Amino acid sequence: MSIIITITVLIFTQVPLTQKRFERELVWIENTDKMTNSNEIKRLGAGRMWLWNDARKHYLKMDVVSKIIGSGGSFGSHNQYIAWLLRNGVIGLTVWLFFLYKMGYFLWFKSKENRADLTLTFVFVMFWVVTGIMNVFMQPWDNTTFSYFFWASVGLVVLESKTGGGDS
């Protein structure tokens, strides 16, 4: 797992193309309130920084109860974490992140108990890590096809752990 995290950090900090994109995004967010040219917004990350900043402003304007339990609805923030925060509040986001953590924890330790689960678990954990990164740039959980694939994968891992990988 530490290898995956290391590779991800290296990609985001050492690959020149990625570095350049994020440097532009950071400069852009610093100047968000000064810019009105829609071409500039489109050029920089398809407007994600503008959407994220707009979502942040929306969250700050919400009443205390909505910040805690959410306001429902749909937000095209192109960031699953922000969307969950706005839709389900701090409580909902915390529960969702805890669920993802527990799922990863369960998969990691179950695979250590049963070597037959190791391959399936590795594939699923990789899927889980990639999804965590994707969540920053898009909202894959709002896509039903993605959700079906994800939950089918969870079901396979749980079934595999319950049956002992077919070893009887």
Number of C-alpha atoms within 10 A of each C-alpha: 10 7 8 12 11 10 12 15 12 11 14 15 14 12 11 11 12 13 14 13 13 16 11 13 19 13 10 20 17 11 10 16 10 9 12 9 8 9 10 13 18 12 9 17 16 13 19 21 21 20 17 18 16 14 20 15 11 11 19 11 11 14 11 12 11 18 19 17 17 23 17 14 9 11 16 15 25 21 21 24 19 22 25 24 25 28 20 22 22 18 15 17 22 14 12 16 15 12 12 14 13 12 14 17 12 15 22 17 12 20 19 12 12 14 13 16 21 19 11 17 27 15 11 19 18 13 13 17 16 13 18 16 13 15 18 16 16 18 20 18 15 13 9 10 10 13 13 12 11 17 11 12 17 16 12 15 22 17 13 19 20 11 11 16 16 11 7 5
